[in-house]
Amino acid sequence: MKTDISLQRINKLAFPALIAGVAEPLLSITDTAIVGNIENNAIEALAAVGIVGAFISMLIWVFGQIRSAISSIVSQYLGANKLNDVKDLPSQAILIVVGMSLLVIAITYPFSDSIFKFYNASGTILEYCISYYNIRIFGFPFSLFTFAIFGVFRGLQNTYYPMIIALIGAILNIGLDFAFVYGIEGIIPAMHIEGAAYASVIAQIVMAIISVVLLLRKTSIPLRIMLPLHPEIKRLLSMILNLFIRTLALNLALYFGTAYATSYGKEYIAAYTIGLNLWMLFAFMIDGYSSVGNIMSGKLLGQKDYKTLIELNKKLLKYAFILGFVFILLGSLFYTPIGLVFTKEQSVLTQFYQVFWVILAMQPLCAMTFIFDGSFKGLGEMKYLRNVLIFATTIGFIPTLILFDFWDFKLYAIWIAFTVWMFCRGIFLYFKFYRKFSPLAQKQ
């Protein structure tokens, strides 16, 4: 039976995926907005949340790639009508990734001081980084656990339950942020930046619990560990390794951006933190349509329906471009109020407003790149994604950043480098996709 790629079907998958996708950046954005408005040391606290947020995002993106790997394999088996043959894989994969997350805690927790000095943090900012990270990192295993279950749901062509889980987590996090950061008189003491960390951890634990309940009640996928290891474990680990290396390259770019912004001064890193959180929010919203590429491309590959695969990709590109231009329009209309949501510090706002237009202008380009990212993950093309990201970072991002920093462009240097980075990623994926699948579609 031909796969339905109508606008109605795409949106039915994309909108829930979009909402689910903003869960993690929304945790960071909520922390950023609330911490940025505390009365004492607001700039230092905002800078610390930005630095730690960049590092934790790196960890989640590196290890959270299991979501895409699981989704790719499950969707391909679903398309080939062999779902029963892959039921034991998710639980084994989840065990592996949670074990890795515990190892990350054991390695990074004792050395948080050195980690954030590496990001050029010092003084009060460094103290805040350490106290915030040493609490929030304990939510890391629960985040990876939830991401892995999201991958199972996506492979089953279901984005509704991840949306429910993400919404509950986001709403809970916002409520706890206000309660813990500012305190509730006579009930909860004000915990400032540490309160934001506790709020995030609790929200991540609740999301993990709900994920387990929904997976067991709403699917036929078990969570018991069965031996021997599934034959697809080898391919899954290969995908994860390629995505791991790819994401290290991705986060190398994020590290350089954060380190350079920090070296410019506390106003610059605070402004960069706001911009980066908004950029990530836009990215994860476009990821709603990218996720459809991930979900449906794997299924179409399993069915060997290459004509529909190309038609799907064209539709997703069109919808993502529209969304990118909507971001430009909304950002332009609410240019000043957006900054005021995060801070009232004029020195920070001045730096943010100078570069926010660059973040907005690059959104259609980001849309193209993210759509192809999603499709290639669904197709299992992790090795090519790895190579493209390494090239974009080492040949595109870093030289551009160094050049414009030499010319003293400061935050402009960082965001121009990100624009070049996205262009390098998108253009290579575009030509690879059509060079590979157009001839196969013409034969059908």
C-alpha positions as CSV (number, residue, x, y, z in Angstrom):
1,M,0.0,0.0,0.0
2,K,1.3,3.4,-1.0
3,T,2.5,5.6,1.9
4,D,0.3,8.7,2.5
5,I,2.5,11.8,2.2
6,S,-0.4,14.3,2.0
7,L,-0.1,17.7,3.8
8,Q,-2.6,16.4,6.4
9,R,-0.5,13.3,7.1
10,I,2.7,15.2,7.2
11,N,1.3,17.8,9.6
12,K,-0.2,15.1,11.8
13,L,3.3,13.8,12.4
14,A,5.1,17.2,12.2
15,F,3.1,19.3,14.7
16,P,3.4,16.8,17.6
17,A,7.1,16.3,16.7
18,L,7.6,20.0,16.7
19,I,6.1,20.4,20.1
20,A,8.1,17.4,21.5
21,G,11.3,18.7,19.9
22,V,11.2,22.0,21.8
23,A,11.2,20.2,25.2
24,E,14.9,20.2,25.8
25,P,15.6,23.8,24.5
26,L,12.5,24.9,26.4
27,L,14.1,23.7,29.6
28,S,17.2,25.8,28.9
29,I,15.2,28.8,27.6
30,T,13.0,28.7,30.8
31,D,16.1,28.6,33.0
32,T,17.6,31.4,30.9
33,A,14.6,33.7,31.1
34,I,13.9,33.2,34.8
35,V,17.5,33.3,35.9
36,G,18.2,36.3,33.8
37,N,15.6,38.3,35.8
38,I,16.8,37.5,39.3
39,E,17.8,40.6,41.3
40,N,21.4,39.8,42.3
41,N,24.2,39.0,39.8
42,A,21.7,38.5,36.9
43,I,24.3,38.9,34.2
44,E,26.7,36.4,35.8
45,A,23.8,33.9,36.4
46,L,22.6,34.2,32.8
47,A,26.1,33.7,31.5
48,A,26.6,30.6,33.7
49,V,23.3,29.1,32.4
50,G,24.4,29.7,28.9
51,I,27.8,28.1,29.3
52,V,26.4,25.0,31.2
53,G,23.5,24.8,28.8
54,A,26.0,24.7,25.8
55,F,27.9,21.8,27.5
56,I,24.8,19.8,28.5
57,S,23.3,20.3,25.0
58,M,26.6,18.9,23.7
59,L,26.2,15.8,25.9
60,I,22.6,15.3,25.0
61,W,23.2,15.7,21.3
62,V,26.2,13.4,21.3
63,F,24.5,10.6,23.2
64,G,20.9,11.4,22.3
65,Q,21.5,10.3,18.7
66,I,20.3,6.9,19.8
67,R,16.8,8.3,19.1
68,S,17.6,8.7,15.4
69,A,19.3,5.3,15.2
70,I,16.5,3.5,16.8
71,S,13.9,5.4,14.8
72,S,15.7,4.5,11.5
73,I,15.9,0.8,12.2
74,V,12.4,0.4,13.6
75,S,10.8,2.4,10.7
76,Q,12.7,0.4,8.1
77,Y,11.4,-2.9,9.7
78,L,7.9,-1.4,9.8
79,G,8.1,-0.5,6.1
80,A,9.2,-4.1,5.3
81,N,6.4,-5.4,7.5
82,K,8.8,-7.2,9.8
83,L,8.3,-5.3,13.1
84,N,8.2,-8.5,15.2
85,D,11.8,-9.2,14.2
86,V,13.1,-6.0,15.9
87,K,11.0,-5.9,19.2
88,D,13.9,-6.8,21.5
89,L,16.3,-4.2,20.1
90,P,15.0,-1.0,21.9
91,S,15.5,-2.4,25.4
92,Q,19.0,-3.4,24.7
93,A,19.8,-0.1,23.1
94,I,18.3,1.8,26.1
95,L,20.4,-0.2,28.5
96,I,23.6,0.7,26.6
97,V,22.9,4.4,26.4
98,V,21.9,4.8,30.0
99,G,25.0,3.0,31.1
100,M,27.0,5.4,29.0
101,S,25.3,8.4,30.6
102,L,26.2,7.1,34.1
103,L,29.8,6.9,33.0
104,V,29.6,10.5,31.8
105,I,28.4,11.7,35.2
106,A,31.3,9.8,36.9
107,I,33.8,11.4,34.6
108,T,32.5,15.0,34.5
109,Y,31.1,15.6,38.0
110,P,34.5,15.6,39.8
111,F,36.0,17.9,37.2
112,S,33.3,20.4,36.6
113,D,35.7,23.2,37.7
114,S,38.2,22.3,35.0
115,I,35.5,21.8,32.3
116,F,34.1,25.3,32.7
117,K,37.5,27.0,33.0
118,F,38.0,25.5,29.6
119,Y,35.0,27.6,28.5
120,N,36.9,30.7,29.8
121,A,34.5,31.0,32.8
122,S,36.0,32.6,36.0
123,G,35.1,34.2,39.2
124,T,31.4,34.4,40.0
125,I,30.4,33.0,36.6
126,L,32.6,29.9,37.3
127,E,31.0,29.4,40.7
128,Y,27.6,29.5,39.3
129,C,28.5,27.1,36.4
130,I,29.8,24.5,38.9
131,S,26.7,24.7,41.3
132,Y,24.3,24.7,38.4
133,Y,26.0,21.8,36.5
134,N,26.6,19.6,39.5
135,I,22.8,19.4,40.1
136,R,21.5,19.4,36.5
137,I,23.8,16.6,35.2
138,F,21.8,14.1,37.3
139,G,18.9,14.6,34.9
140,F,21.1,13.5,32.0
141,P,20.4,9.7,32.2
142,F,16.7,10.4,32.4
143,S,16.9,12.6,29.3
144,L,18.7,9.9,27.3
145,F,16.2,7.3,28.5
146,T,13.3,9.5,27.3
147,F,15.0,10.3,24.0
148,A,15.5,6.5,23.3
149,I,11.8,5.9,23.9
150,F,10.9,8.8,21.6
151,G,13.0,7.0,19.0
152,V,10.8,3.9,19.3
153,F,7.6,5.9,19.0
154,R,9.0,7.8,15.9
155,G,10.0,4.5,14.3
156,L,6.4,3.4,14.8
157,Q,5.2,6.6,13.0
158,N,3.8,8.0,16.2
159,T,4.8,11.5,17.3
160,Y,1.7,12.1,19.5
161,Y,2.9,10.4,22.7
162,P,6.3,12.1,22.6
163,M,4.4,15.4,22.3
164,I,2.3,14.6,25.4
165,I,5.4,13.7,27.4
166,A,7.3,16.8,26.3
167,L,4.4,19.1,27.1
168,I,4.0,17.7,30.6
169,G,7.8,18.1,31.2
170,A,7.9,21.6,29.9
171,I,4.9,22.8,31.9
172,L,6.2,21.2,35.0
173,N,9.7,22.7,34.5
174,I,8.3,26.2,34.1
175,G,6.2,25.9,37.3
176,L,9.1,24.5,39.3
177,D,11.4,27.2,37.9
178,F,9.3,30.0,39.3
179,A,8.8,28.1,42.6
180,F,12.4,27.1,43.1
181,V,14.3,30.2,41.7
182,Y,12.2,32.9,43.3
183,G,10.8,30.8,46.2
184,I,7.3,30.7,47.7
185,E,7.2,32.6,51.0
186,G,6.8,30.3,54.0
187,I,6.9,27.1,51.8
188,I,10.0,27.0,49.5
189,P,13.1,29.1,50.0
190,A,14.5,31.0,47.0
191,M,17.3,28.9,45.5
192,H,18.2,31.1,42.6
193,I,20.3,29.4,39.9
194,E,20.4,26.1,41.8
195,G,16.6,26.1,41.9
196,A,16.6,26.2,38.1
197,A,18.8,23.1,38.0
198,Y,16.6,21.2,40.5
199,A,13.5,22.1,38.4
200,S,15.1,20.7,35.2
201,V,16.1,17.4,36.9
202,I,12.6,16.8,38.4
203,A,11.0,17.5,35.0
204,Q,13.4,15.1,33.3
205,I,12.6,12.3,35.8
206,V,8.9,12.8,35.4
207,M,9.2,12.6,31.6
208,A,11.1,9.4,31.8
209,I,8.5,7.8,34.1
210,I,5.6,8.8,31.7
211,S,7.6,7.5,28.7
212,V,7.9,4.0,30.3
213,V,4.1,3.9,31.1
214,L,3.0,5.0,27.6
215,L,5.5,2.6,25.8
216,L,4.3,-0.4,27.8
217,R,0.6,0.4,27.6
218,K,0.4,1.7,24.0
219,T,2.8,-0.4,22.1
220,S,3.9,-4.1,21.8
221,I,7.5,-3.2,22.4
222,P,8.8,-4.7,25.7
223,L,11.4,-3.2,28.0
224,R,12.7,-6.4,29.4
225,I,16.3,-7.2,28.5
226,M,16.5,-10.3,26.4
227,L,19.6,-12.3,25.4
228,P,21.3,-12.9,23.1
229,L,22.0,-9.4,21.7
230,H,19.8,-8.6,18.7
231,P,21.6,-9.0,15.3
232,E,20.8,-5.3,14.5
233,I,22.8,-4.1,17.6
234,K,26.0,-4.0,15.5
235,R,24.3,-1.8,12.9
236,L,22.7,0.3,15.6
237,L,26.1,0.8,17.4
238,S,27.7,1.7,14.0
239,M,25.0,4.4,13.5
240,I,25.5,5.7,17.0
241,L,29.3,5.8,16.6
242,N,29.0,7.8,13.3
243,L,26.4,10.1,14.9
244,F,28.6,10.4,18.0
245,I,31.6,11.6,15.9
246,R,29.4,13.8,13.9
247,T,27.9,15.4,17.0
248,L,31.4,15.9,18.5
249,A,32.1,18.0,15.4
250,L,28.8,19.8,15.8
251,N,29.6,20.6,19.4
252,L,33.1,21.7,18.5
253,A,31.4,24.5,16.7
254,L,29.2,25.3,19.7
255,Y,32.3,25.2,22.0
256,F,34.2,27.7,19.9
257,G,31.1,29.9,19.7
258,T,30.7,29.8,23.5
259,A,34.4,30.2,24.3
260,Y,34.9,33.2,22.0
261,A,31.7,34.9,23.3
262,T,32.9,34.3,26.9
263,S,36.3,35.8,26.1
264,Y,34.6,39.0,24.8
265,G,33.1,39.8,28.3
266,K,30.1,38.9,30.4
267,E,27.7,41.1,28.4
268,Y,28.7,39.3,25.2
269,I,28.3,35.8,26.6
270,A,25.0,36.7,28.1
271,A,23.8,38.1,24.8
272,Y,25.1,35.1,23.0
273,T,23.3,32.8,25.4
274,I,20.0,34.4,24.5
275,G,20.7,34.2,20.8
276,L,21.9,30.6,21.0
277,N,18.8,29.5,22.9
278,L,16.5,31.2,20.4
279,W,18.5,29.6,17.5
280,M,18.1,26.2,19.1
281,L,14.4,26.8,19.7
282,F,13.9,27.7,16.0
283,A,16.0,24.6,15.0
284,F,13.9,22.3,17.1
285,M,10.7,23.7,15.7
286,I,11.9,23.2,12.2
287,D,12.9,19.7,13.4
288,G,9.2,18.9,13.5
289,Y,9.2,18.6,9.7
290,S,12.8,17.2,9.8
291,S,11.4,14.4,12.1
292,V,8.8,13.5,9.4
293,G,11.7,13.0,7.0
294,N,13.4,10.8,9.6
295,I,10.2,8.8,10.3
296,M,8.8,8.4,6.8
297,S,12.1,8.1,4.9
298,G,13.1,5.0,6.7
299,K,9.7,3.4,6.1
300,L,9.8,4.4,2.4
301,L,13.3,2.9,2.1
302,G,12.0,-0.3,3.6
303,Q,9.3,-0.3,1.0
304,K,11.8,0.6,-1.8
305,D,9.4,3.4,-2.9
306,Y,12.0,5.9,-4.2
307,K,9.5,8.1,-6.1
308,T,7.5,8.8,-3.0
309,L,10.7,9.4,-1.1
310,I,11.7,12.3,-3.4
311,E,8.2,13.7,-3.5
312,L,8.2,13.7,0.3
313,N,11.5,15.5,0.5
314,K,10.3,18.2,-1.8
315,K,7.1,18.8,0.2
316,L,9.1,18.9,3.5
317,L,11.5,21.4,2.1
318,K,8.6,23.7,1.0
319,Y,6.9,23.5,4.4
320,A,10.2,24.1,6.3
321,F,11.1,27.1,4.1
322,I,7.7,28.6,4.9
323,L,8.3,28.0,8.6
324,G,11.7,29.7,8.3
325,F,10.2,32.8,6.8
326,V,7.5,32.8,9.5
327,F,10.3,33.0,12.1
328,I,11.8,36.0,10.2
329,L,8.5,37.7,10.2
330,L,7.7,37.1,13.9
331,G,11.2,37.9,15.0
332,S,11.1,41.2,13.1
333,L,7.7,42.2,14.5
334,F,8.7,41.4,18.1
335,Y,12.4,42.2,17.8
336,T,12.6,44.3,21.0
337,P,10.1,42.5,23.3
338,I,11.9,39.1,22.6
339,G,15.1,40.4,24.2
340,L,13.2,41.9,27.2
341,V,11.8,38.5,28.0
342,F,15.3,37.3,28.9
343,T,16.9,40.3,30.6
344,K,16.5,44.0,31.4
345,E,20.2,44.6,31.4
346,Q,20.7,47.3,28.7
347,S,24.4,46.3,28.1
348,V,23.3,42.7,27.3
349,L,20.3,43.8,25.2
350,T,22.5,46.2,23.1
351,Q,24.8,43.3,22.1
352,F,21.8,40.9,21.5
353,Y,19.9,43.4,19.3
354,Q,23.0,44.0,17.1
355,V,23.1,40.4,15.9
356,F,19.6,39.0,16.3
357,W,18.8,39.9,12.7
358,V,21.6,37.5,11.5
359,I,20.0,34.6,13.5
360,L,16.6,35.4,11.9
361,A,18.0,35.8,8.4
362,M,19.7,32.3,8.4
363,Q,16.4,30.5,9.2
364,P,15.4,29.4,5.6
365,L,19.0,28.1,5.2
366,C,18.7,26.2,8.5
367,A,15.3,24.8,7.3
368,M,16.9,23.2,4.2
369,T,19.8,21.7,6.2
370,F,17.6,20.3,9.0
371,I,15.2,18.6,6.5
372,F,18.0,16.8,4.8
373,D,19.5,15.9,8.2
374,G,16.3,14.2,9.2
375,S,15.9,12.3,5.9
376,F,19.5,11.1,5.9
377,K,19.1,9.8,9.5
378,G,15.9,7.9,8.5
379,L,17.8,6.4,5.6
380,G,20.6,5.3,7.8
381,E,23.2,7.4,6.0
382,M,25.0,8.2,9.3
383,K,28.5,8.0,7.8
384,Y,27.9,10.6,5.2
385,L,26.2,12.9,7.8
386,R,29.4,12.5,9.9
387,N,31.7,13.4,7.0
388,V,29.7,16.5,6.0
389,L,29.6,17.8,9.6
390,I,33.3,17.3,10.1
391,F,34.0,19.2,6.8
392,A,31.5,22.0,7.7
393,T,33.1,22.5,11.1
394,T,36.8,22.3,10.2
395,I,36.7,24.0,6.8
396,G,33.6,26.2,7.2
397,F,32.9,27.3,10.7
398,I,36.3,27.5,12.4
399,P,38.2,29.4,9.7
400,T,35.3,31.8,9.3
401,L,35.2,32.5,13.0
402,I,38.9,33.0,13.3
403,L,38.9,35.4,10.3
404,F,36.1,37.6,11.4
405,D,37.3,37.5,15.0
406,F,40.7,38.8,13.7
407,W,38.7,41.7,12.1
408,D,37.1,42.3,15.6
409,F,33.5,41.4,14.6
410,K,32.9,39.8,18.0
411,L,29.3,38.3,18.1
412,Y,29.0,39.0,14.4
413,A,32.0,36.7,13.8
414,I,30.2,33.9,15.6
415,W,26.9,34.1,13.8
416,I,28.5,34.6,10.4
417,A,30.5,31.5,11.1
418,F,27.3,29.6,12.0
419,T,25.7,30.8,8.7
420,V,28.6,29.5,6.7
421,W,28.5,26.2,8.7
422,M,24.8,25.7,7.9
423,F,25.4,26.4,4.2
424,C,28.2,23.8,4.0
425,R,26.1,21.2,5.6
426,G,22.9,21.8,3.5
427,I,24.5,22.0,0.1
428,F,26.4,18.7,0.3
429,L,23.3,16.9,1.6
430,Y,21.2,18.3,-1.1
431,F,23.4,17.1,-4.0
432,K,24.0,13.7,-2.4
433,F,20.3,13.0,-1.9
434,Y,19.3,13.7,-5.5
435,R,22.3,12.1,-7.0
436,K,21.6,8.8,-5.2
437,F,17.8,8.6,-5.3
438,S,16.8,10.3,-8.5
439,P,18.1,7.5,-10.7
440,L,16.4,4.9,-8.5
441,A,13.1,6.8,-8.8
442,Q,13.4,7.0,-12.6
443,K,13.6,3.2,-12.8
444,Q,10.3,2.7,-11.0
